[in-house]
């Protein structure tokens, strides 16, 4: 069975975007981090979304990467992996001070 490399690629990009948000919200909640203005963040997200869409949707570029057109369900699952990683890491962030105290 061939591996769906395009879905693996999306599943790698989505958690990286989540890590950007998580790092931005290290000392505050994720929602407060989203409310703080940061022009560079939105430019990076827009360019990442544009590049990912280009690689997945334009046939010549897709063929360059040897990707197939991803099924919608697989694409949704890959994006949900990124969201799940963000949620888990955000929840684990609350345990970090406790973990530091235990390890010292």
C-alpha positions in Angstrom: 0.0 0.0 0.0 1.6 3.4 -1.0 2.0 6.0 1.7 0.0 9.2 1.2 3.0 11.5 1.3 0.9 14.6 0.8 -1.0 13.9 4.0 2.2 13.3 5.9 3.4 16.7 4.6 0.2 18.4 5.9 0.5 16.5 9.1 4.0 17.9 9.6 3.1 21.5 8.6 0.0 21.7 10.8 1.8 20.9 14.2 4.6 23.3 13.3 2.0 26.1 13.0 0.6 24.9 16.3 4.0 25.1 17.8 4.3 28.8 16.7 1.1 29.5 18.5 2.1 27.6 21.6 5.5 29.3 21.8 3.7 32.7 21.4 1.4 31.8 24.3 4.0 30.4 26.7 3.2 32.7 29.6 -0.4 33.4 28.8 -3.4 31.6 27.3 -3.7 30.7 23.7 -6.6 33.1 23.2 -4.8 36.0 24.7 -1.8 35.3 22.4 -4.1 35.4 19.4 -5.5 38.8 20.5 -2.0 40.4 20.7 -1.2 42.0 17.4 1.7 40.5 15.5 1.9 41.3 11.8 4.8 38.9 11.1 2.8 36.0 12.5 -0.1 36.5 10.2 2.2 37.0 7.2 4.0 33.7 8.0 0.6 32.0 8.3 -0.6 33.4 5.1 2.5 32.5 3.2 2.5 29.0 4.7 -1.1 28.5 3.8 -0.5 29.8 0.3 2.5 27.5 -0.2 0.7 24.5 1.2 -2.3 25.1 -1.0 -0.1 25.6 -4.1 1.8 22.3 -3.5 -1.5 20.4 -3.0 -3.7 22.0 -5.6 -1.7 23.0 -8.6 -1.0 19.9 -10.7 2.5 20.9 -12.0 3.7 21.7 -8.5 2.0 18.6 -7.1 3.8 16.5 -9.6 7.1 18.1 -8.8 6.7 16.8 -5.2 5.2 13.5 -6.5 2.0 14.1 -4.5 -1.5 13.0 -5.3 -4.6 15.0 -4.8 -5.4 14.4 -1.1 -8.8 13.1 -0.2 -10.8 15.6 1.9 -11.2 13.2 4.8 -7.5 12.5 4.9 -6.7 16.2 4.7 -9.1 16.9 7.6 -7.5 14.2 9.6 -4.0 15.6 9.0 -5.2 19.1 10.1 -6.9 17.6 13.1 -3.6 16.0 14.1 -2.0 19.5 14.2 -4.9 20.8 16.3 -4.7 17.8 18.7 -1.0 18.4 19.1 -1.6 22.0 19.9 -4.4 21.2 22.5 -2.2 18.5 24.2 0.8 20.8 24.4 -1.3 23.7 25.7 -2.7 21.4 28.4 0.8 20.1 29.2 2.1 23.7 29.5 0.1 24.0 32.8 2.0 21.0 34.2 5.4 22.4 33.5 5.9 24.5 36.7 4.9 21.4 38.7 7.3 19.2 36.7 10.1 21.7 37.2 9.5 21.8 41.0 9.5 18.0 41.1 12.7 17.6 39.2 14.7 20.2 41.1 
